[in-house]
Amino acid sequence: VYGPNSLKAFVNVPLLEELMVEGLLNWEGWPADGLGETTMTSMPRLREANFVNCPRMQTKGLLDALLELAGHDGQVTQLQSLSVCCCLRARLGWKFLEQLPNLIELRLDPDSAVLLPSPLPSEVSTFLPSLKSLSLSDTNVDEVKLGRVPQCLWGLSQLETLYLNYFYEDISLGGHWQCLPKLRYLELQYFPNLKSLVDITTHQNENDAVETTYPMDANEQIACLSKLEKL
């Protein structure tokens, strides 16, 4: 679905499995009051939903809309891939993600998808048991800015692909890689203060005039990344 008027004739598509909504600059999406102008009604086979460059799209009513589109009562059980990028008014909370137990791939950018509330729940891994690919960026919204990679991420032991962006406070990501034994693809961008992928400990001997810094169990930590195919 492309362009500002494309949704007007888009009504009932019961065989649709992949939805791409892009470039709807004035489309307001799904406000909480249900007054948004959307004509999508039935998509019971929907597997993938992508929303790109829809700056006015609101998401407070998105869950109800997806439930209605998918034709299910309770959970959007069919949806396996969700992407929200360059949608400045979008707000996706963990309560929303709880309704997507079969989600395999999740892509959220810093300007559009804010994971509310903060801090993130430690039980995230229990309601995203199928998630294998995660692209997560820190938000540019000050009131929910994380600064560091959230601890709950390391509980997603089934992850195979991980993209992390814009986490400015992390100095080291050591001590966590053993939590992701299936990880094959790892990409890190915009970590300006990151010094090491493994823990670094500063040790000072009594007879030394200066401190010496060396990795503690670095080989063991690096071994946890042995299945990586791309870094």
Biotite code that builds the C-alpha atoms (Angstrom):
import biotite.structure as struc

atoms = struc.array([
    struc.Atom([0.000, 0.000, 0.000], chain_id="A", res_id=1, res_name="VAL", atom_name="CA", element="C"),
    struc.Atom([1.745, 3.172, -1.177], chain_id="A", res_id=2, res_name="TYR", atom_name="CA", element="C"),
    struc.Atom([0.715, 6.825, -1.378], chain_id="A", res_id=3, res_name="GLY", atom_name="CA", element="C"),
    struc.Atom([-1.748, 9.023, 0.510], chain_id="A", res_id=4, res_name="PRO", atom_name="CA", element="C"),
    struc.Atom([-4.955, 7.683, -1.045], chain_id="A", res_id=5, res_name="ASN", atom_name="CA", element="C"),
    struc.Atom([-4.158, 4.001, -1.386], chain_id="A", res_id=6, res_name="SER", atom_name="CA", element="C"),
    struc.Atom([-6.204, 2.802, 1.591], chain_id="A", res_id=7, res_name="LEU", atom_name="CA", element="C"),
    struc.Atom([-9.543, 4.102, 0.347], chain_id="A", res_id=8, res_name="LYS", atom_name="CA", element="C"),
    struc.Atom([-10.122, 1.146, -1.950], chain_id="A", res_id=9, res_name="ALA", atom_name="CA", element="C"),
    struc.Atom([-8.398, -1.422, 0.269], chain_id="A", res_id=10, res_name="PHE", atom_name="CA", element="C"),
    struc.Atom([-11.165, -3.337, 2.036], chain_id="A", res_id=11, res_name="VAL", atom_name="CA", element="C"),
    struc.Atom([-11.417, -7.120, 2.193], chain_id="A", res_id=12, res_name="ASN", atom_name="CA", element="C"),
    struc.Atom([-8.361, -9.270, 1.340], chain_id="A", res_id=13, res_name="VAL", atom_name="CA", element="C"),
    struc.Atom([-8.880, -12.648, 3.063], chain_id="A", res_id=14, res_name="PRO", atom_name="CA", element="C"),
    struc.Atom([-5.901, -14.307, 1.333], chain_id="A", res_id=15, res_name="LEU", atom_name="CA", element="C"),
    struc.Atom([-3.367, -11.584, 2.167], chain_id="A", res_id=16, res_name="LEU", atom_name="CA", element="C"),
    struc.Atom([-0.327, -12.841, 4.093], chain_id="A", res_id=17, res_name="GLU", atom_name="CA", element="C"),
    struc.Atom([2.041, -9.850, 3.848], chain_id="A", res_id=18, res_name="GLU", atom_name="CA", element="C"),
    struc.Atom([1.082, -6.197, 4.398], chain_id="A", res_id=19, res_name="LEU", atom_name="CA", element="C"),
    struc.Atom([3.359, -3.246, 3.548], chain_id="A", res_id=20, res_name="MET", atom_name="CA", element="C"),
    struc.Atom([2.076, 0.239, 4.349], chain_id="A", res_id=21, res_name="VAL", atom_name="CA", element="C"),
    struc.Atom([4.571, 2.880, 3.207], chain_id="A", res_id=22, res_name="GLU", atom_name="CA", element="C"),
    struc.Atom([4.629, 6.604, 2.564], chain_id="A", res_id=23, res_name="GLY", atom_name="CA", element="C"),
    struc.Atom([1.158, 7.481, 3.858], chain_id="A", res_id=24, res_name="LEU", atom_name="CA", element="C"),
    struc.Atom([2.214, 10.916, 5.052], chain_id="A", res_id=25, res_name="LEU", atom_name="CA", element="C"),
    struc.Atom([-1.205, 12.067, 6.302], chain_id="A", res_id=26, res_name="ASN", atom_name="CA", element="C"),
    struc.Atom([-2.658, 8.735, 7.408], chain_id="A", res_id=27, res_name="TRP", atom_name="CA", element="C"),
    struc.Atom([-3.446, 8.731, 11.138], chain_id="A", res_id=28, res_name="GLU", atom_name="CA", element="C"),
    struc.Atom([-3.514, 4.964, 11.519], chain_id="A", res_id=29, res_name="GLY", atom_name="CA", element="C"),
    struc.Atom([-5.306, 3.657, 14.573], chain_id="A", res_id=30, res_name="TRP", atom_name="CA", element="C"),
    struc.Atom([-6.025, 6.281, 17.284], chain_id="A", res_id=31, res_name="PRO", atom_name="CA", element="C"),
    struc.Atom([-7.242, 4.969, 20.630], chain_id="A", res_id=32, res_name="ALA", atom_name="CA", element="C"),
    struc.Atom([-10.718, 6.374, 20.044], chain_id="A", res_id=33, res_name="ASP", atom_name="CA", element="C"),
    struc.Atom([-11.161, 4.253, 16.936], chain_id="A", res_id=34, res_name="GLY", atom_name="CA", element="C"),
    struc.Atom([-11.787, 7.279, 14.734], chain_id="A", res_id=35, res_name="LEU", atom_name="CA", element="C"),
    struc.Atom([-8.897, 6.680, 12.376], chain_id="A", res_id=36, res_name="GLY", atom_name="CA", element="C"),
    struc.Atom([-9.676, 6.470, 8.662], chain_id="A", res_id=37, res_name="GLU", atom_name="CA", element="C"),
    struc.Atom([-8.726, 2.918, 7.843], chain_id="A", res_id=38, res_name="THR", atom_name="CA", element="C"),
    struc.Atom([-10.744, 0.670, 5.543], chain_id="A", res_id=39, res_name="THR", atom_name="CA", element="C"),
    struc.Atom([-8.819, -2.583, 6.055], chain_id="A", res_id=40, res_name="MET", atom_name="CA", element="C"),
    struc.Atom([-11.311, -5.077, 7.418], chain_id="A", res_id=41, res_name="THR", atom_name="CA", element="C"),
    struc.Atom([-10.419, -8.753, 6.977], chain_id="A", res_id=42, res_name="SER", atom_name="CA", element="C"),
    struc.Atom([-6.967, -10.374, 6.796], chain_id="A", res_id=43, res_name="MET", atom_name="CA", element="C"),
    struc.Atom([-7.256, -13.729, 8.592], chain_id="A", res_id=44, res_name="PRO", atom_name="CA", element="C"),
    struc.Atom([-4.046, -15.084, 7.008], chain_id="A", res_id=45, res_name="ARG", atom_name="CA", element="C"),
    struc.Atom([-1.863, -12.071, 7.807], chain_id="A", res_id=46, res_name="LEU", atom_name="CA", element="C"),
    struc.Atom([1.674, -13.241, 8.666], chain_id="A", res_id=47, res_name="ARG", atom_name="CA", element="C"),
    struc.Atom([3.778, -10.084, 8.172], chain_id="A", res_id=48, res_name="GLU", atom_name="CA", element="C"),
    struc.Atom([2.977, -6.406, 8.803], chain_id="A", res_id=49, res_name="ALA", atom_name="CA", element="C"),
    struc.Atom([5.334, -3.567, 7.844], chain_id="A", res_id=50, res_name="ASN", atom_name="CA", element="C"),
    struc.Atom([4.743, 0.133, 8.438], chain_id="A", res_id=51, res_name="PHE", atom_name="CA", element="C"),
    struc.Atom([7.302, 2.540, 6.941], chain_id="A", res_id=52, res_name="VAL", atom_name="CA", element="C"),
    struc.Atom([7.388, 6.332, 6.710], chain_id="A", res_id=53, res_name="ASN", atom_name="CA", element="C"),
    struc.Atom([3.912, 7.024, 8.037], chain_id="A", res_id=54, res_name="CYS", atom_name="CA", element="C"),
    struc.Atom([4.768, 9.995, 10.292], chain_id="A", res_id=55, res_name="PRO", atom_name="CA", element="C"),
    struc.Atom([1.214, 10.630, 11.524], chain_id="A", res_id=56, res_name="ARG", atom_name="CA", element="C"),
    struc.Atom([0.335, 6.978, 12.150], chain_id="A", res_id=57, res_name="MET", atom_name="CA", element="C"),
    struc.Atom([-0.941, 6.379, 15.672], chain_id="A", res_id=58, res_name="GLN", atom_name="CA", element="C"),
    struc.Atom([-0.858, 2.922, 17.222], chain_id="A", res_id=59, res_name="THR", atom_name="CA", element="C"),
    struc.Atom([-2.950, 3.111, 20.374], chain_id="A", res_id=60, res_name="LYS", atom_name="CA", element="C"),
    struc.Atom([-5.720, 1.245, 18.582], chain_id="A", res_id=61, res_name="GLY", atom_name="CA", element="C"),
    struc.Atom([-3.434, -0.954, 16.459], chain_id="A", res_id=62, res_name="LEU", atom_name="CA", element="C"),
    struc.Atom([-3.849, -4.115, 18.552], chain_id="A", res_id=63, res_name="LEU", atom_name="CA", element="C"),
    struc.Atom([-7.636, -3.988, 18.302], chain_id="A", res_id=64, res_name="ASP", atom_name="CA", element="C"),
    struc.Atom([-7.293, -3.360, 14.579], chain_id="A", res_id=65, res_name="ALA", atom_name="CA", element="C"),
    struc.Atom([-4.973, -6.320, 14.069], chain_id="A", res_id=66, res_name="LEU", atom_name="CA", element="C"),
    struc.Atom([-7.269, -8.543, 16.113], chain_id="A", res_id=67, res_name="LEU", atom_name="CA", element="C"),
    struc.Atom([-10.145, -7.490, 13.894], chain_id="A", res_id=68, res_name="GLU", atom_name="CA", element="C"),
    struc.Atom([-8.118, -7.832, 10.695], chain_id="A", res_id=69, res_name="LEU", atom_name="CA", element="C"),
    struc.Atom([-6.894, -11.286, 11.656], chain_id="A", res_id=70, res_name="ALA", atom_name="CA", element="C"),
    struc.Atom([-10.351, -12.433, 12.664], chain_id="A", res_id=71, res_name="GLY", atom_name="CA", element="C"),
    struc.Atom([-9.278, -13.793, 16.068], chain_id="A", res_id=72, res_name="HIS", atom_name="CA", element="C"),
    struc.Atom([-10.615, -13.230, 19.540], chain_id="A", res_id=73, res_name="ASP", atom_name="CA", element="C"),
    struc.Atom([-7.853, -12.809, 22.122], chain_id="A", res_id=74, res_name="GLY", atom_name="CA", element="C"),
    struc.Atom([-4.520, -12.961, 20.289], chain_id="A", res_id=75, res_name="GLN", atom_name="CA", element="C"),
    struc.Atom([-3.082, -12.125, 16.875], chain_id="A", res_id=76, res_name="VAL", atom_name="CA", element="C"),
    struc.Atom([-1.753, -15.658, 16.754], chain_id="A", res_id=77, res_name="THR", atom_name="CA", element="C"),
    struc.Atom([-0.869, -15.697, 13.045], chain_id="A", res_id=78, res_name="GLN", atom_name="CA", element="C"),
    struc.Atom([1.405, -12.637, 12.919], chain_id="A", res_id=79, res_name="LEU", atom_name="CA", element="C"),
    struc.Atom([5.069, -13.693, 12.681], chain_id="A", res_id=80, res_name="GLN", atom_name="CA", element="C"),
    struc.Atom([6.847, -10.511, 11.551], chain_id="A", res_id=81, res_name="SER", atom_name="CA", element="C"),
    struc.Atom([6.289, -6.892, 12.583], chain_id="A", res_id=82, res_name="LEU", atom_name="CA", element="C"),
    struc.Atom([8.245, -3.824, 11.469], chain_id="A", res_id=83, res_name="SER", atom_name="CA", element="C"),
    struc.Atom([7.628, -0.179, 12.394], chain_id="A", res_id=84, res_name="VAL", atom_name="CA", element="C"),
    struc.Atom([10.105, 2.338, 10.946], chain_id="A", res_id=85, res_name="CYS", atom_name="CA", element="C"),
    struc.Atom([10.028, 6.120, 10.445], chain_id="A", res_id=86, res_name="CYS", atom_name="CA", element="C"),
    struc.Atom([6.610, 6.422, 12.052], chain_id="A", res_id=87, res_name="CYS", atom_name="CA", element="C"),
    struc.Atom([7.213, 9.263, 14.491], chain_id="A", res_id=88, res_name="LEU", atom_name="CA", element="C"),
    struc.Atom([3.912, 9.009, 16.412], chain_id="A", res_id=89, res_name="ARG", atom_name="CA", element="C"),
    struc.Atom([3.946, 5.236, 16.797], chain_id="A", res_id=90, res_name="ALA", atom_name="CA", element="C"),
    struc.Atom([4.077, 3.873, 20.341], chain_id="A", res_id=91, res_name="ARG", atom_name="CA", element="C"),
    struc.Atom([4.292, 0.104, 20.817], chain_id="A", res_id=92, res_name="LEU", atom_name="CA", element="C"),
    struc.Atom([4.206, -1.227, 24.369], chain_id="A", res_id=93, res_name="GLY", atom_name="CA", element="C"),
    struc.Atom([5.076, -4.630, 25.813], chain_id="A", res_id=94, res_name="TRP", atom_name="CA", element="C"),
    struc.Atom([1.383, -5.286, 26.516], chain_id="A", res_id=95, res_name="LYS", atom_name="CA", element="C"),
    struc.Atom([0.906, -5.124, 22.766], chain_id="A", res_id=96, res_name="PHE", atom_name="CA", element="C"),
    struc.Atom([3.721, -7.603, 22.133], chain_id="A", res_id=97, res_name="LEU", atom_name="CA", element="C"),
    struc.Atom([2.227, -9.990, 24.694], chain_id="A", res_id=98, res_name="GLU", atom_name="CA", element="C"),
    struc.Atom([-0.521, -10.644, 22.189], chain_id="A", res_id=99, res_name="GLN", atom_name="CA", element="C"),
    struc.Atom([1.945, -11.867, 19.550], chain_id="A", res_id=100, res_name="LEU", atom_name="CA", element="C"),
    struc.Atom([3.227, -15.224, 20.887], chain_id="A", res_id=101, res_name="PRO", atom_name="CA", element="C"),
    struc.Atom([4.210, -16.480, 17.424], chain_id="A", res_id=102, res_name="ASN", atom_name="CA", element="C"),
    struc.Atom([6.244, -13.409, 16.513], chain_id="A", res_id=103, res_name="LEU", atom_name="CA", element="C"),
    struc.Atom([9.534, -14.518, 14.928], chain_id="A", res_id=104, res_name="ILE", atom_name="CA", element="C"),
    struc.Atom([10.925, -11.195, 13.693], chain_id="A", res_id=105, res_name="GLU", atom_name="CA", element="C"),
    struc.Atom([10.592, -7.747, 15.302], chain_id="A", res_id=106, res_name="LEU", atom_name="CA", element="C"),
    struc.Atom([12.099, -4.526, 13.903], chain_id="A", res_id=107, res_name="ARG", atom_name="CA", element="C"),
    struc.Atom([11.754, -1.232, 15.771], chain_id="A", res_id=108, res_name="LEU", atom_name="CA", element="C"),
    struc.Atom([13.638, 1.985, 15.028], chain_id="A", res_id=109, res_name="ASP", atom_name="CA", element="C"),
    struc.Atom([14.527, 4.733, 17.559], chain_id="A", res_id=110, res_name="PRO", atom_name="CA", element="C"),
    struc.Atom([12.186, 7.400, 16.226], chain_id="A", res_id=111, res_name="ASP", atom_name="CA", element="C"),
    struc.Atom([9.013, 5.407, 15.865], chain_id="A", res_id=112, res_name="SER", atom_name="CA", element="C"),
    struc.Atom([8.630, 2.486, 18.243], chain_id="A", res_id=113, res_name="ALA", atom_name="CA", element="C"),
    struc.Atom([8.876, 3.299, 21.939], chain_id="A", res_id=114, res_name="VAL", atom_name="CA", element="C"),
    struc.Atom([8.740, 0.293, 24.212], chain_id="A", res_id=115, res_name="LEU", atom_name="CA", element="C"),
    struc.Atom([6.572, 1.428, 27.106], chain_id="A", res_id=116, res_name="LEU", atom_name="CA", element="C"),
    struc.Atom([6.689, 1.165, 30.053], chain_id="A", res_id=117, res_name="PRO", atom_name="CA", element="C"),
    struc.Atom([10.274, 1.637, 31.195], chain_id="A", res_id=118, res_name="SER", atom_name="CA", element="C"),
    struc.Atom([12.060, -0.262, 32.681], chain_id="A", res_id=119, res_name="PRO", atom_name="CA", element="C"),
    struc.Atom([11.268, -3.216, 30.445], chain_id="A", res_id=120, res_name="LEU", atom_name="CA", element="C"),
    struc.Atom([9.740, -6.325, 32.033], chain_id="A", res_id=121, res_name="PRO", atom_name="CA", element="C"),
    struc.Atom([12.135, -9.152, 32.872], chain_id="A", res_id=122, res_name="SER", atom_name="CA", element="C"),
    struc.Atom([9.517, -11.705, 31.783], chain_id="A", res_id=123, res_name="GLU", atom_name="CA", element="C"),
    struc.Atom([9.689, -10.547, 28.157], chain_id="A", res_id=124, res_name="VAL", atom_name="CA", element="C"),
    struc.Atom([11.145, -13.897, 27.090], chain_id="A", res_id=125, res_name="SER", atom_name="CA", element="C"),
    struc.Atom([8.072, -15.746, 28.340], chain_id="A", res_id=126, res_name="THR", atom_name="CA", element="C"),
    struc.Atom([5.635, -13.964, 26.059], chain_id="A", res_id=127, res_name="PHE", atom_name="CA", element="C"),
    struc.Atom([7.919, -13.832, 23.011], chain_id="A", res_id=128, res_name="LEU", atom_name="CA", element="C"),
    struc.Atom([8.937, -17.513, 22.976], chain_id="A", res_id=129, res_name="PRO", atom_name="CA", element="C"),
    struc.Atom([9.206, -17.740, 19.178], chain_id="A", res_id=130, res_name="SER", atom_name="CA", element="C"),
    struc.Atom([11.266, -14.606, 18.567], chain_id="A", res_id=131, res_name="LEU", atom_name="CA", element="C"),
    struc.Atom([14.415, -15.381, 16.556], chain_id="A", res_id=132, res_name="LYS", atom_name="CA", element="C"),
    struc.Atom([15.286, -11.997, 15.039], chain_id="A", res_id=133, res_name="SER", atom_name="CA", element="C"),
    struc.Atom([15.310, -8.678, 16.899], chain_id="A", res_id=134, res_name="LEU", atom_name="CA", element="C"),
    struc.Atom([16.288, -5.224, 15.689], chain_id="A", res_id=135, res_name="SER", atom_name="CA", element="C"),
    struc.Atom([16.204, -2.790, 18.605], chain_id="A", res_id=136, res_name="LEU", atom_name="CA", element="C"),
    struc.Atom([17.263, 0.838, 18.868], chain_id="A", res_id=137, res_name="SER", atom_name="CA", element="C"),
    struc.Atom([17.205, 3.183, 21.803], chain_id="A", res_id=138, res_name="ASP", atom_name="CA", element="C"),
    struc.Atom([14.526, 5.815, 21.534], chain_id="A", res_id=139, res_name="THR", atom_name="CA", element="C"),
    struc.Atom([15.029, 9.513, 20.943], chain_id="A", res_id=140, res_name="ASN", atom_name="CA", element="C"),
    struc.Atom([12.140, 10.255, 23.322], chain_id="A", res_id=141, res_name="VAL", atom_name="CA", element="C"),
    struc.Atom([13.777, 11.520, 26.530], chain_id="A", res_id=142, res_name="ASP", atom_name="CA", element="C"),
    struc.Atom([11.186, 10.198, 28.998], chain_id="A", res_id=143, res_name="GLU", atom_name="CA", element="C"),
    struc.Atom([11.711, 6.590, 27.931], chain_id="A", res_id=144, res_name="VAL", atom_name="CA", element="C"),
    struc.Atom([15.344, 6.701, 26.796], chain_id="A", res_id=145, res_name="LYS", atom_name="CA", element="C"),
    struc.Atom([17.198, 3.592, 27.959], chain_id="A", res_id=146, res_name="LEU", atom_name="CA", element="C"),
    struc.Atom([20.844, 4.513, 27.395], chain_id="A", res_id=147, res_name="GLY", atom_name="CA", element="C"),
    struc.Atom([21.962, 0.894, 27.783], chain_id="A", res_id=148, res_name="ARG", atom_name="CA", element="C"),
    struc.Atom([20.915, -2.384, 26.195], chain_id="A", res_id=149, res_name="VAL", atom_name="CA", element="C"),
    struc.Atom([17.982, -3.601, 28.350], chain_id="A", res_id=150, res_name="PRO", atom_name="CA", element="C"),
    struc.Atom([18.765, -6.559, 30.613], chain_id="A", res_id=151, res_name="GLN", atom_name="CA", element="C"),
    struc.Atom([15.622, -8.408, 29.552], chain_id="A", res_id=152, res_name="CYS", atom_name="CA", element="C"),
    struc.Atom([17.109, -8.841, 26.071], chain_id="A", res_id=153, res_name="LEU", atom_name="CA", element="C"),
    struc.Atom([19.615, -11.367, 27.401], chain_id="A", res_id=154, res_name="TRP", atom_name="CA", element="C"),
    struc.Atom([16.714, -13.593, 28.436], chain_id="A", res_id=155, res_name="GLY", atom_name="CA", element="C"),
    struc.Atom([15.787, -14.175, 24.782], chain_id="A", res_id=156, res_name="LEU", atom_name="CA", element="C"),
    struc.Atom([17.974, -17.271, 24.533], chain_id="A", res_id=157, res_name="SER", atom_name="CA", element="C"),
    struc.Atom([16.350, -18.380, 21.278], chain_id="A", res_id=158, res_name="GLN", atom_name="CA", element="C"),
    struc.Atom([17.620, -15.323, 19.335], chain_id="A", res_id=159, res_name="LEU", atom_name="CA", element="C"),
    struc.Atom([19.567, -16.105, 16.164], chain_id="A", res_id=160, res_name="GLU", atom_name="CA", element="C"),
    struc.Atom([19.812, -12.578, 14.741], chain_id="A", res_id=161, res_name="THR", atom_name="CA", element="C"),
    struc.Atom([20.387, -9.419, 16.767], chain_id="A", res_id=162, res_name="LEU", atom_name="CA", element="C"),
    struc.Atom([20.751, -5.813, 15.601], chain_id="A", res_id=163, res_name="TYR", atom_name="CA", element="C"),
    struc.Atom([21.376, -3.138, 18.255], chain_id="A", res_id=164, res_name="LEU", atom_name="CA", element="C"),
    struc.Atom([21.598, 0.597, 17.587], chain_id="A", res_id=165, res_name="ASN", atom_name="CA", element="C"),
    struc.Atom([22.071, 3.922, 19.388], chain_id="A", res_id=166, res_name="TYR", atom_name="CA", element="C"),
    struc.Atom([22.920, 2.713, 22.899], chain_id="A", res_id=167, res_name="PHE", atom_name="CA", element="C"),
    struc.Atom([25.276, 5.475, 24.007], chain_id="A", res_id=168, res_name="TYR", atom_name="CA", element="C"),
    struc.Atom([26.035, 4.476, 27.611], chain_id="A", res_id=169, res_name="GLU", atom_name="CA", element="C"),
    struc.Atom([27.283, 0.909, 27.190], chain_id="A", res_id=170, res_name="ASP", atom_name="CA", element="C"),
    struc.Atom([31.040, 0.508, 27.731], chain_id="A", res_id=171, res_name="ILE", atom_name="CA", element="C"),
    struc.Atom([31.176, -3.292, 27.602], chain_id="A", res_id=172, res_name="SER", atom_name="CA", element="C"),
    struc.Atom([28.736, -6.012, 26.559], chain_id="A", res_id=173, res_name="LEU", atom_name="CA", element="C"),
    struc.Atom([30.724, -8.735, 28.291], chain_id="A", res_id=174, res_name="GLY", atom_name="CA", element="C"),
    struc.Atom([29.223, -11.323, 30.607], chain_id="A", res_id=175, res_name="GLY", atom_name="CA", element="C"),
    struc.Atom([26.061, -11.754, 28.511], chain_id="A", res_id=176, res_name="HIS", atom_name="CA", element="C"),
    struc.Atom([26.930, -13.702, 25.380], chain_id="A", res_id=177, res_name="TRP", atom_name="CA", element="C"),
    struc.Atom([26.527, -17.065, 27.098], chain_id="A", res_id=178, res_name="GLN", atom_name="CA", element="C"),
    struc.Atom([22.839, -16.148, 27.366], chain_id="A", res_id=179, res_name="CYS", atom_name="CA", element="C"),
    struc.Atom([22.459, -16.246, 23.561], chain_id="A", res_id=180, res_name="LEU", atom_name="CA", element="C"),
    struc.Atom([23.839, -19.679, 22.569], chain_id="A", res_id=181, res_name="PRO", atom_name="CA", element="C"),
    struc.Atom([22.026, -19.737, 19.192], chain_id="A", res_id=182, res_name="LYS", atom_name="CA", element="C"),
    struc.Atom([23.199, -16.327, 17.997], chain_id="A", res_id=183, res_name="LEU", atom_name="CA", element="C"),
    struc.Atom([24.484, -16.416, 14.388], chain_id="A", res_id=184, res_name="ARG", atom_name="CA", element="C"),
    struc.Atom([24.226, -12.795, 13.212], chain_id="A", res_id=185, res_name="TYR", atom_name="CA", element="C"),
    struc.Atom([25.208, -9.787, 15.302], chain_id="A", res_id=186, res_name="LEU", atom_name="CA", element="C"),
    struc.Atom([25.293, -6.142, 14.258], chain_id="A", res_id=187, res_name="GLU", atom_name="CA", element="C"),
    struc.Atom([26.139, -3.192, 16.523], chain_id="A", res_id=188, res_name="LEU", atom_name="CA", element="C"),
    struc.Atom([25.832, 0.421, 15.379], chain_id="A", res_id=189, res_name="GLN", atom_name="CA", element="C"),
    struc.Atom([26.362, 3.745, 17.122], chain_id="A", res_id=190, res_name="TYR", atom_name="CA", element="C"),
    struc.Atom([27.867, 2.549, 20.400], chain_id="A", res_id=191, res_name="PHE", atom_name="CA", element="C"),
    struc.Atom([30.226, 5.541, 20.806], chain_id="A", res_id=192, res_name="PRO", atom_name="CA", element="C"),
    struc.Atom([31.450, 4.531, 24.279], chain_id="A", res_id=193, res_name="ASN", atom_name="CA", element="C"),
    struc.Atom([31.764, 0.796, 23.693], chain_id="A", res_id=194, res_name="LEU", atom_name="CA", element="C"),
    struc.Atom([35.286, -0.461, 24.412], chain_id="A", res_id=195, res_name="LYS", atom_name="CA", element="C"),
    struc.Atom([34.888, -4.216, 24.406], chain_id="A", res_id=196, res_name="SER", atom_name="CA", element="C"),
    struc.Atom([32.535, -7.085, 23.600], chain_id="A", res_id=197, res_name="LEU", atom_name="CA", element="C"),
    struc.Atom([33.846, -8.856, 26.689], chain_id="A", res_id=198, res_name="VAL", atom_name="CA", element="C"),
    struc.Atom([34.278, -7.763, 30.285], chain_id="A", res_id=199, res_name="ASP", atom_name="CA", element="C"),
    struc.Atom([37.373, -5.723, 31.092], chain_id="A", res_id=200, res_name="ILE", atom_name="CA", element="C"),
    struc.Atom([38.639, -5.627, 34.653], chain_id="A", res_id=201, res_name="THR", atom_name="CA", element="C"),
    struc.Atom([41.168, -3.141, 35.954], chain_id="A", res_id=202, res_name="THR", atom_name="CA", element="C"),
    struc.Atom([43.760, -4.707, 38.275], chain_id="A", res_id=203, res_name="HIS", atom_name="CA", element="C"),
    struc.Atom([46.468, -2.902, 40.199], chain_id="A", res_id=204, res_name="GLN", atom_name="CA", element="C"),
    struc.Atom([49.386, -4.688, 41.850], chain_id="A", res_id=205, res_name="ASN", atom_name="CA", element="C"),
    struc.Atom([50.663, -3.287, 45.114], chain_id="A", res_id=206, res_name="GLU", atom_name="CA", element="C"),
    struc.Atom([54.107, -2.675, 43.586], chain_id="A", res_id=207, res_name="ASN", atom_name="CA", element="C"),
    struc.Atom([52.795, -1.102, 40.370], chain_id="A", res_id=208, res_name="ASP", atom_name="CA", element="C"),
    struc.Atom([52.795, 2.634, 39.981], chain_id="A", res_id=209, res_name="ALA", atom_name="CA", element="C"),
    struc.Atom([50.128, 2.434, 37.292], chain_id="A", res_id=210, res_name="VAL", atom_name="CA", element="C"),
    struc.Atom([47.072, 0.283, 36.763], chain_id="A", res_id=211, res_name="GLU", atom_name="CA", element="C"),
    struc.Atom([47.150, -2.545, 34.275], chain_id="A", res_id=212, res_name="THR", atom_name="CA", element="C"),
    struc.Atom([43.970, -3.512, 32.437], chain_id="A", res_id=213, res_name="THR", atom_name="CA", element="C"),
    struc.Atom([43.401, -7.001, 31.118], chain_id="A", res_id=214, res_name="TYR", atom_name="CA", element="C"),
    struc.Atom([40.421, -9.173, 30.145], chain_id="A", res_id=215, res_name="PRO", atom_name="CA", element="C"),
    struc.Atom([39.095, -11.602, 32.746], chain_id="A", res_id=216, res_name="MET", atom_name="CA", element="C"),
    struc.Atom([38.053, -14.933, 31.208], chain_id="A", res_id=217, res_name="ASP", atom_name="CA", element="C"),
    struc.Atom([38.049, -13.261, 27.803], chain_id="A", res_id=218, res_name="ALA", atom_name="CA", element="C"),
    struc.Atom([38.623, -16.545, 25.975], chain_id="A", res_id=219, res_name="ASN", atom_name="CA", element="C"),
    struc.Atom([35.573, -18.087, 27.609], chain_id="A", res_id=220, res_name="GLU", atom_name="CA", element="C"),
    struc.Atom([33.456, -15.066, 26.759], chain_id="A", res_id=221, res_name="GLN", atom_name="CA", element="C"),
    struc.Atom([34.612, -15.028, 23.148], chain_id="A", res_id=222, res_name="ILE", atom_name="CA", element="C"),
    struc.Atom([33.920, -18.764, 22.902], chain_id="A", res_id=223, res_name="ALA", atom_name="CA", element="C"),
    struc.Atom([30.273, -17.984, 23.547], chain_id="A", res_id=224, res_name="CYS", atom_name="CA", element="C"),
    struc.Atom([30.234, -16.235, 20.154], chain_id="A", res_id=225, res_name="LEU", atom_name="CA", element="C"),
    struc.Atom([31.676, -19.236, 18.329], chain_id="A", res_id=226, res_name="SER", atom_name="CA", element="C"),
    struc.Atom([28.494, -19.810, 16.311], chain_id="A", res_id=227, res_name="LYS", atom_name="CA", element="C"),
    struc.Atom([28.546, -16.325, 14.824], chain_id="A", res_id=228, res_name="LEU", atom_name="CA", element="C"),
    struc.Atom([28.465, -16.319, 11.024], chain_id="A", res_id=229, res_name="GLU", atom_name="CA", element="C"),
    struc.Atom([28.345, -12.541, 10.635], chain_id="A", res_id=230, res_name="LYS", atom_name="CA", element="C"),
    struc.Atom([29.579, -9.708, 12.870], chain_id="A", res_id=231, res_name="LEU", atom_name="CA", element="C"),
])
